[in-house]
Amino acid sequence: MDKLENRQVSSDRTCDVLDVIASRRSVRSYEDRCVPDEMVERLLRAAMAAPSAKNRQPWEFIVVRDRAVLDALAARLKHAKMLSGAPLAVVVCAHPSITLSDGSVVENLFWQQDAAASTENLLLAAEAMGLGAVWTAASDEERSAVVRDVLDIPDDVSPFCVVPVGFPSGKALPKDKWCPEKIHYDKW
C-alpha cells in the first residue's frame, strides 16, 4: 500500500517519521543501478505534498537520467561533482511569479521557501525508501545560469536545487545534530 496515497493512521506513525528524519543524511556516493520509475514517482509525490504559501504550489521538477546531461552538470557545478556517479537527479524549480499577489519583497521569497519544503520532503522520502540523496544549491546567480543553460529552463522559471539520487554505496551513519544550546524559551 502506498503510504503517500492511502495513509492509515497507526501508533507507529510518529516514530516512523521521526526515525526517518533522524536517519536522513547527505549521500554523495551511489551504486551503479537504476532507480525504478515507481520510486521516482513516489519521490515526486512526496515533493508535491509539501506545504506552500497560499497553496500556490509554484514548483516544477526536472528528472534527469541522461548520463551526458548528468555529466555536463557535474562538470560545471563545482559542488555537485557527485552527479557523475548518480543514476538520476531531480532538479527542483519554481515559478516565482506564481507566489506573487502584491509584488512585495516578502512574497518574492515565498517561492524559495516553497521549493525548500518540497526539497526536504523529497529527501525524507528518499531516506524512507532506502535511497540516498543530497541537496546541492542552484539558486544563486552563477549556478542558476549553469542549470538553466544545461537544461533549457525558461526565463520565468527559477532553478532552486539539484538533488542527485540513487542507492547509497556504503553505509554512512547519520550525525546527531541535537544542540540544546540553540534553543530559547519564551524570549531570547
C-alpha positions as CSV (number, residue, x, y, z in Angstrom):
1,M,0.0,0.0,0.0
2,D,1.4,3.4,-1.0
3,K,1.6,5.4,2.3
4,L,1.5,8.7,0.3
5,E,-1.8,7.8,-1.4
6,N,-3.6,5.7,1.2
7,R,-2.4,6.6,4.6
8,Q,-3.5,4.6,7.6
9,V,-3.1,6.2,11.0
10,S,-1.1,3.9,13.2
11,S,0.6,4.2,16.6
12,D,3.9,3.8,14.9
13,R,3.5,6.7,12.5
14,T,5.1,9.3,14.7
15,C,8.1,7.1,15.4
16,D,8.4,6.2,11.7
17,V,8.5,9.9,10.7
18,L,10.9,10.8,13.5
19,D,13.2,7.8,12.7
20,V,13.4,8.9,9.0
21,I,14.2,12.5,10.0
22,A,16.9,11.3,12.4
23,S,18.4,8.8,10.0
24,R,18.5,11.1,6.9
25,R,22.0,12.0,5.8
26,S,23.5,13.5,2.7
27,V,24.6,10.7,0.3
28,R,27.2,11.5,-2.3
29,S,28.2,8.0,-3.5
30,Y,25.8,5.7,-5.3
31,E,25.6,2.1,-6.5
32,D,25.7,1.6,-10.3
33,R,22.0,0.7,-10.7
34,C,18.9,2.5,-11.9
35,V,16.2,3.8,-9.6
36,P,12.8,2.3,-10.8
37,D,10.2,4.7,-12.2
38,E,7.8,3.8,-9.4
39,M,10.3,5.0,-6.8
40,V,10.9,8.2,-8.7
41,E,7.1,8.9,-8.9
42,R,6.9,8.4,-5.1
43,L,9.7,10.9,-4.6
44,L,7.9,13.4,-6.7
45,R,4.5,12.8,-5.0
46,A,6.2,13.4,-1.7
47,A,7.8,16.6,-3.0
48,M,4.5,17.8,-4.3
49,A,2.8,17.1,-0.9
50,A,4.8,19.9,0.7
51,P,3.1,23.0,2.1
52,S,3.3,26.2,0.1
53,A,2.5,29.8,0.7
54,K,-1.2,30.4,-0.1
55,N,-1.2,26.9,-1.5
56,R,0.2,28.2,-4.8
57,Q,2.4,25.2,-5.4
58,P,4.9,27.0,-7.6
59,W,7.2,24.1,-8.1
60,E,8.2,22.2,-11.3
61,F,10.6,19.2,-11.4
62,I,13.1,18.0,-14.0
63,V,14.0,14.3,-13.7
64,V,17.4,13.9,-15.3
65,R,18.5,10.3,-16.2
66,D,20.5,11.1,-19.3
67,R,24.2,10.3,-18.5
68,A,25.5,13.0,-20.7
69,V,23.3,15.6,-19.1
70,L,24.3,14.5,-15.6
71,D,27.9,14.6,-16.5
72,A,27.5,18.1,-18.0
73,L,26.0,19.3,-14.8
74,A,28.8,17.6,-12.8
75,A,31.5,19.2,-14.9
76,R,30.1,22.7,-14.5
77,L,28.8,22.7,-10.9
78,K,31.8,22.5,-8.5
79,H,29.6,21.5,-5.5
80,A,27.7,18.8,-7.5
81,K,30.5,16.6,-8.8
82,M,28.7,13.5,-7.3
83,L,26.2,13.8,-10.2
84,S,28.8,12.0,-12.3
85,G,28.1,8.8,-10.2
86,A,24.4,9.3,-9.7
87,P,21.9,7.4,-11.8
88,L,19.5,10.3,-11.7
89,A,18.9,13.8,-10.4
90,V,15.8,15.7,-9.5
91,V,16.1,19.4,-10.3
92,V,13.6,21.5,-8.2
93,C,12.5,24.6,-9.9
94,A,9.8,27.2,-9.2
95,H,7.7,29.9,-10.9
96,P,8.4,33.0,-8.7
97,S,5.6,34.9,-10.3
98,I,3.0,32.3,-9.1
99,T,3.8,33.2,-5.5
100,L,3.3,37.0,-6.0
101,S,-0.1,38.6,-5.5
102,D,1.0,42.1,-4.4
103,G,4.6,42.1,-5.7
104,S,6.1,42.7,-2.3
105,V,9.7,41.7,-1.4
106,V,8.4,39.3,1.3
107,E,6.2,37.5,-1.2
108,N,9.1,37.3,-3.6
109,L,10.8,35.0,-1.1
110,F,7.9,32.6,-0.8
111,W,8.9,30.5,-3.9
112,Q,12.2,29.7,-2.2
113,Q,10.5,28.6,1.0
114,D,8.1,26.5,-1.0
115,A,10.9,24.9,-3.0
116,A,12.8,24.2,0.2
117,A,9.9,22.5,1.8
118,S,9.4,20.4,-1.4
119,T,13.1,19.5,-1.4
120,E,13.1,18.4,2.2
121,N,10.0,16.2,1.5
122,L,11.9,14.6,-1.4
123,L,15.0,14.0,0.8
124,L,12.9,12.4,3.5
125,A,11.0,10.2,1.1
126,A,14.4,9.1,-0.4
127,E,15.6,8.1,3.0
128,A,12.3,6.3,3.8
129,M,12.7,4.2,0.6
130,G,16.3,3.3,1.1
131,L,17.6,5.7,-1.4
132,G,20.4,8.2,-0.9
133,A,20.3,11.9,-1.9
134,V,22.0,15.2,-1.3
135,W,20.7,18.8,-1.7
136,T,23.0,20.9,-3.9
137,A,22.1,24.5,-4.3
138,A,21.3,26.0,-7.7
139,S,19.5,29.3,-6.7
140,D,22.5,31.7,-6.7
141,E,23.1,33.6,-10.0
142,E,26.1,31.6,-11.1
143,R,24.8,28.1,-10.5
144,S,21.3,29.0,-11.7
145,A,22.8,30.1,-15.0
146,V,24.6,26.8,-15.4
147,V,21.5,24.7,-14.6
148,R,19.3,26.9,-16.8
149,D,21.7,26.6,-19.7
150,V,22.3,22.8,-19.5
151,L,18.6,22.0,-19.0
152,D,17.0,24.7,-21.3
153,I,14.9,26.1,-18.4
154,P,12.7,29.0,-19.5
155,D,13.4,32.5,-18.1
156,D,10.2,32.7,-16.0
157,V,11.3,29.5,-14.1
158,S,14.0,29.6,-11.4
159,P,16.2,26.6,-10.6
160,F,16.4,26.1,-6.9
161,C,18.5,23.0,-6.3
162,V,19.8,19.8,-8.0
163,V,19.3,16.6,-6.0
164,P,21.3,13.6,-7.0
165,V,19.5,10.4,-6.1
166,G,20.5,6.7,-6.1
167,F,21.0,3.6,-4.0
168,P,23.8,4.5,-1.5
169,S,27.1,2.8,-1.8
170,G,28.4,2.0,1.7
171,K,26.7,2.7,4.9
172,A,27.2,6.1,6.4
173,L,25.8,6.8,9.9
174,P,23.7,9.9,10.4
175,K,25.2,12.7,12.6
176,D,23.5,13.7,15.8
177,K,22.7,17.3,15.3
178,W,20.9,17.9,18.6
179,C,22.2,21.1,20.2
180,P,20.2,22.3,23.2
181,E,22.2,25.5,23.4
182,K,20.4,26.7,20.3
183,I,17.0,26.5,21.9
184,H,15.4,29.6,23.6
185,Y,12.2,29.5,25.5
186,D,9.7,32.4,25.7
187,K,12.4,35.0,24.9
188,W,16.0,35.1,23.5
